[in-house]
């Protein structure tokens, strides 16, 4: 039997027992480890690749979300809606998704006024976003703002730029929430189903931050919120000999989002997880994946959808099985034409949706086997993804010099879009150098020099950047300046064979110049 009566919020606010004993999963000290890990600086987490972010930080997924958001706002905003809609991102991560989403939505709906709020529980990270130069145009337009928000215990949003405070019920316009790879790191509870009985799986941490592990222990169920108990009763009728996770931290975020506005809310959630009851079968215990001292869990999207629907909302899940990423949309509050939005969301998630696009991405890593036309088509399908351009770079530099002029013009056009999509997060990539190299390869030397000036400014002792500048200046027939830069490249790297060859060529080209 399930014991019900309390709310999700009250259950999460319980006082944990002493560490070392088996506890309800949502009350475990494991979550303290989780917070310590994500309290580190962004370059240490995302710039180093310790936590994957490419699947949810690229132009393709930003475009998909922007199209879903545009349709939701079209259907839910009325002519007398005076307020602008707000979009709240839980756990902004690298900050890259927010940048790409705002660009995409502004391009799709040029006249739409909205406020995108990037949040995180770490105040220093929020301050760093507000100071990021790539955000400055959006800040000046009033399209983006920042706030400290603890997704583990969400409260009022105190906006950093505007100074406004958003409290429950203070908004009337629609609100959109976005959570990419957030729910899998928030508090969960776990339940075991066997022979029509429902038990709770409690957890005991084992090891330390360097070698974390956990042990599960079956116990009678504690108190369960009424709306969650109803879903668990459904599982007890349908499932057997398996463990199911309840993303209670994510459910609290959905409640918080719905409470912000008197109008409808839409939450777009992307994570690894299960989207059907069948996918929940045959798990004696949950899968826990550690990322250093942090960990993540499979998100039970089926439970989220059932929980939202029984509260009167709309839960929309993809019709196709997911390989890496499930994207779900959850509407709460009054929503006209929910069937139309459901069809639109599902259409955006198939074919070139985020999961399929990411699954096909490894095929593009072997750029040497792709034709130039295929690489350009891939860049277009990716919505001009900078990371894809970097993967293609060696091959592009080989084949572009001999390409027809029409192809060079298309490459030039795509490069502009790629640069607009570039949002630096501390990765060891000199994107300006990459742009300059390709522009030189298509003989757009003035543009190449503009980017190479950015490169040598940020990397004043880089031999490759100095050499690339020499190549571009030679293309401009500025041989004296080209020789100065090739000499600088050899000063930084005396054994740079390409630079030595270029210096010899420059000396022979016009001996009277120097």
N, C-alpha and C positions, 0 to 999 in steps of 0.2 A: 504494500500500500504506500502511496505517496503521502507525505505530510505537507500540507500547503497552508497558505495564509499570508506569508510575508511577501514584500515586493523585492524585485531584483536589487534595488538600491539598498534596502535594509540588510539584505543578506551579505552584500559586499562590504558593509560597514561593521561586520562583526569583529570582535577582539580575538586574534589568533592565539592558539595554545602555544606552549613552549616548543621551540625548535627541537628536532630530533624525534618527535612523535609523529604518527601519521595524522595528517590534517586534511580537512576538506581542501580540494585543490586550489580554490580561489583564495584560501586563507594561508596558503603555504608561504614560507620565507623565500621560496624560489623567485617570487615576484620582486623581492628586494634586490636579488642578483640581477634580474632583468633591468631594473631601473638604473643600477650602477653602470651596467654595460652601455646603455643608450644615453647615459649622461656624459659620455665621452664626446670629444670634438668631432665634428662632421668629417674632416679629412681622415681621422683615425678609423672611422666606421665605414664610410662609403667611398672615400677617395682611395682607400687601400683595397677595396673589394671584399672586406670582411663580411659585409652584408650585401647580397645581390640587390641591384636596383635598376638594371637596364631594362627589364621587362615592363616596369611601370614608370620609367622615366624617359620615354622616347616620344617623338612626334606622332607616331601611329596611334598609340593608346590615347594620347591627349586629344587627337582629332576625334576618336570614337566617343570619348567622354563629352567633348564639346557638342557633338551632334545630338547625343542623348539629352544633355542639359538644355540645348536650344529647343528641342521638341517639348520637353517638360514645361519650360517657361512659356512657350507659345500656347500650350493648352491650359495652363493654370493661371496666367496673368490676365486680368480684365482691364478694360479701358480706364476704369477709375482707380486702378492701383497706383497710388502716388509714390509709394516707397520703391526703392530699387531692391531687387532680389539680392540675397547674400549667398555666397558659396563658401563653406567652411571645410578646410582640409584638416583632418585629424592626422597629426604626425607628419609634418611636411618633408621629413627626410632630407634629401639633398637640396630641396628647393627647386629642383629642375622641372618637376612635373607642373608645379604652379606656374612657372614661367611659360612653359609650352601651352598649357591649357588656356591661360589668359590670351595669349597670342591667337590661338585657334578660335576661341569664342568671339573675340573682337573681329576677326576676319569673317566669320560666318554671319554675325549680326552686328554690322558696323554702328547702327544707331542704338544698340542696347546699352543701357547703363546698369552696371552691377558692381558689387564689391566682393572680391575674392579675399578671404581671410586665411592666411597661412598660419598654422599653429604648431606648437610643440610645448612639452612640459619644461624644457630647459630655457630659461630666460636669455642666457648668453647666445644661444642658437637663434632665437627670435631676433635679438638685436643685430646679429650678423646678417640675417636675411634683409633686415630693413636698410642696412648699409651696403648691400650688394649693388654694384653699379648697373647690372643688367635689369634690375627692377625699377630703376629710376624713372624711365618713361611712363610706366604703368602707375607708379606712385603719383607722378605729376598729373596724370589723367584721372586720378581718383578710382582706379580700377582694382587696386590691390592694397591690402592692409595686413597687419600682423598682430598676433595676440598670443600670450602664454595660455595654454590650455592643457591641463592634465587629463588625458583621455581615460586614465584610471579613476578619476574623480572629477568629472567635468563640472565647471561652474561658469559664472558670468564671463563674457569676453570683453576685456578692456583693450580696445584697439589702439595700437601704438602710434599710428600716424594721425588719425582723425581725433583721437582722444575720446571717442564715444564708448559707451559701455552697453553691451547687448545682454539683456537679462531674459529669463523665461517669459514668454508672452509679449515681449516688447516690440516684436516685428509683426507686420501684417502681410507683407509680400512673401512669396514662396522662398523657401530655403533649400539649398542643396548641400549635402554633406558628401565628402569624398574620403575614403580610407583605403590606401594602397599598402598592402602588407603591414597592416596595423592590427587587425583583429586577431591574427595568429599569434601576436605577442601580448595580447591583453588577457586578463583573468578568465579562466574557464573553470567549470566543474565537470566531473566525470561520473557516469552512471553505467552499471552493468546490468544486462538483461539476460535472464536465464529461466526457462520453464515458466514464464509468466510472472516471475518475480523481478522486482526492481531493487537493486542494491547501489550503494554509492562506492566508488573507488576513491579512497583517500591516498595521499602521497606522503612519502618520507624522503626528504633530500638525502643523498649520499654523496660523499666527496666534497670538494671545495670548488672555488672559482676556476682553478686550473684544470681539474679533472671532474667535472660535474656529472652526476648520474642520479637516478631516482628509483624508488621501489614503490609498488602499488599494493594497497591493502584493502580488501573488501570489507564493508561495514554497512550496518543499517542506514537508511537515508535520514539525513537531518531535515530541517524545514526547507521547503521548496515553494517558491512563489506560485500563486494560483495559475498564472498564464503559462509558466514553464511546465508546471505539473500536468496541464492538459496535453501538451505535446509529448511529454514522457509517457503518459498513459496511452497515447496513440502508438508510440514505439513499442510499448509492452504488448500491444495486440498484434503487432506486425513483425517484430524482430525477436531473435533468440540467440543465445550464446554469443553475445557481442558487447562491446563497450561503446558508448556514445559520449561525445563531448558536448557540453552546453556552453557556448561562448557568452557567458554572462557579462563580461566586460564590454563586449561589442553591443550586447542588447542594451546596456546602460547608455552607450553612446547614441543609439537610435532613439531612445527615450529623450535624451537631452536635446537632440536635433529637433524632434517633433515639438518639444516644449518651447523652443525659441520663438515660434511664430504662431499666429492665429490662422495662418493659411496652410496650404499643404507643404509637405517636405518630401524630398527625394534623397535617398542615400545610395551612392554608387560604391560598392564594396568589391575590391579585388584581392584575392588571396589564393593560396593553395588550399584545397578543401574538397568536401564531398557535396554534391548537388542533388543526389537522389537517395531514397531509402536503401536501394540495392547496394550502393557504394558504402553503406554503413555496416554491412554484414561482415562477420568473421574477424573481428578485432578483439582478442582477449584483453588487450590493454591499448591505450592510445599510442600513436607514433609521436615521439618527442625528438626533435632535431636540434642539436646544440650548435650555436654559433659562438665559439669561445665560451664565455661564462653565461651567455644568453641562450635562449631556446625559442622554438616556435612549435605550434601545434596545427593540425589540420582543422580548418574552420568548417563547422557543420552548417553549410548553406541551406540544406533541407530544413533544419530546425529553425533557422532565422526566418525563412519564407513562411513556414507554418505559424510561427509565433506572430509575425506581422499580420498575416491574413486573419487569424482569430481575433486580433485587435481591431479589425475592420479595415486594414490596409491592403496593399497590393504587393505581392512578392514575385519578382520576375527573375527567373533563372535561365541560363542558356539551354537551348534544346539539344546541343551537341555535347558529347563527353569532352572533358577538359584534359589536356595533356600536362600543362604546367600551371595554368591560371584559371580560376573560376571568377567571373565577374557577375555580380548580382545587383539588381536595382530594387529598392524597397521604398514604396510610397506610403505615407501616412497622412491623414487628413483628407479634406474634400478634394476629389480629383475628377474632373469631367473626362469622359471618354477613356477610362482606364484600359479598355481593350486596344485602343489605337496606340497608346503609349507602350503597352506590352509588345505588340507586334513590331513597333519601331525599335525598341531596345533589343529584342531578339534578332532582328535583321542586322543591327549594327554589330552584334557579337559573332555572327557567322562569317564564312568566307575569309575576308581579310581582317577579322576581329583580332583582338590582342593575343589570344592564346594561339590561334593558327599562325599569326604573323611571327610570333616568337618561336613556334615549333619549326617553321621553315627557315629561320634565320641561320642555322648551321650550314645549310646548303649554300649560302652566300659567302661563307667564310673562305671557300676555295675559289677566290676571285680569279686566279690564274686560268681556271677552266671556263670562265664566263667570257662571252663576247663583250665588246664595248657597249653595244646596244643593250645587252642584258643588264650590265651594271647600271646604265642610266635608267632603265626601266625599274630596277630594284630601288634605286634612290627615290624615284617618283613614288613607288608604292609605299616606301617607308616614310613618306612625307618629309623627305630631305633630312635624314637622320645623320648627325655629325659622326657618330661612332661607326656607322656603316661606311661613310666616306673614308675614314681612317683605315678601315680594313681593306678597302679597294685601292688605297694610295699607291703601293708599289706597282701594281698592274696598270693603273691609270697613267702613271708617269712613263711607262714603257710604250703604251699604245696611243696616247693622245697626240704626240707631235705629228704623227702621220695621218690623223683623222681628217675627214672632210670638214670644210669650214662650217657647214650647218650643224655638225655634231659638236664642234668647238663652241658654237654659239649656245647650244643647249646646255653644255657643261657649264658655261659661264653663267647662264640663268640659274641653274641648280645650285651653283656655289653660293650665290647670293642668298638663297633660301636656307642652305646649310648654315651659313654664318649667322643668319638671323635666329636660327634654332639653337645656337651654341650657348650653353650656360655653364661656365666653369665652376667646378666643385672641388678643386684641389687635386685633380688627377694629373699625373706626370705627362701631360700632352701639350705640345706647342701647336695649338690649332692654327694660329696665325701663320706659322711656318708651313703647315700643310697647305693652307690656302695659297700662299705665295708660290709654292712649288708647282701646284697644278696650274695656276694662272700663267706662270712662265712656260709650262709645257704647251699651253694653247696660245702662246705668243701674245698674251694680254699683259705686257710688261709694266705699263703704268699702274695698273691695279695691283699687280704682283708686288711692286715696290711699296705701295701703301701698307699692305699686310706685313711685308718683311720689316718695315720700320717698326711695327708693333712688336714683332718677334725679337728683333735685336734690342729693343728697349727693355723688354722683360728678361731677355737672356743675353746680356752684353758680352759674355765670354763664350758664346756658342759658336763653334767652328762650322756646323752645318748651316746655321742662320747666316753667318758672314759669307759663306760660300754661295748660298742661294741668292743673297743680295748681289754678289759679283756677277752671277749668271744673268739676273734680271737687268742689271746695268749694262752688261755687254749687249743684251738684246735691244737696249735703248741707244746703243752706239756711244755710250759714255764710257770710253775705254779707260780713261785716267781713273775715274771713280771705281770702275770694276777692278783695276789692278790694286787699288788701295784696299778694297774689301777682300780680295783673294790673299793679299799679304797678311791681312788680319786673321783670316781663317788659318793660314799656315803658322802664324804666331801662336794661336791657341792649340793647334794640332799639327806639329811639323811633319808627321807622316801621312797627312791627308793626301792620298794619291790623286784624287779627282781635282783637288785644288792645285796641286803641282802641275797637272796637265793643263789646266785652264791658264795658269800663269805663263806657261810656255807658249800657248796659243796666242795670248794677248801680246806677248813680246814679239811674236813673229808677224802679227796682223798689220802693225804699222809702227815700225821702229822709230819714226819721227814724232810720234805722239808723246813719248815719254822723255 
